[in-house]
Amino acid sequence: MTPLILIAADLAAISILTFALYLRRHRRRDLVVSYLGMNVGVMAVAAALSGSAAGIGLGLGLFGVLSIIRLRSTELAQHEVAYYFSALALGLISGLGIEPVWLPLSLMAMILLVMFVGDHPRVLPAYRHQTVILDRAIAGDAELTARLEEVLHGTVHSATVQELDLVNDKTIVDVRYAYVPGGAPGGLMSGLHTSAEAREELPRHQLAPATAGAA
């Protein structure tokens, strides 16, 4: 009876993980198929091997082999890697048939809870990661940060220059920043206002020399 309970629990857990969490939040159908097929396959193999003496060792070995094959076949985002290993863990936990039955059920529920909270849109919604290609070669840190904040409308926390091309005049930067809704952050806006006020304070002949010459 216990194996049937764990199989049913695994099918329910992987359905929640893929359809209720991943698909609703990220909308990538091909990985839904991958998560479902891999989870059920791992559960079946782990259940078949659980009766042998080397069942746990072979199950963990299968975990590693499948991870290497899957992660080398295509590039995955970090949140997709987290869903992938969660699906693997659910399959192994249910297939190995750990006693007492409440323990694997609790572990499966914990995985779902962690993925629900950790991948929730309200958890650190402003923090983002992007690779930016600037149309100028910028070597100075202060100038680079100011330009990135102007382009991304956020506060830059980390900017790593991946390529500084002086020939083609471009800069490729890996940026981690916090998005500021409604435009550029306060520092940039105050700088822009200061520049505007400084222009207004200049004499008219300095602001429009061409007009003065034509007059």
Protein Blocks (a to p, Z undefined) as FASTA:
>chain_A
ZZmmmmmmmmmmmmmmmmmmmmmmnopaklmmmmmmmmmmmmmmmmmmmmpmklmmmmmm
mmmmmmmmmmmmpccdfklmmmmmmmmmmmmmmmnopacfklmmmmmmmmmmmmmmmmgc
kgoklbccdddddfbdcfbfklmmmmmmmmnopadfbdcdfbdcfklopaddddddddde
hiacfklmmmmmmmmmmmmmpcfklmmmmlmmmZZ
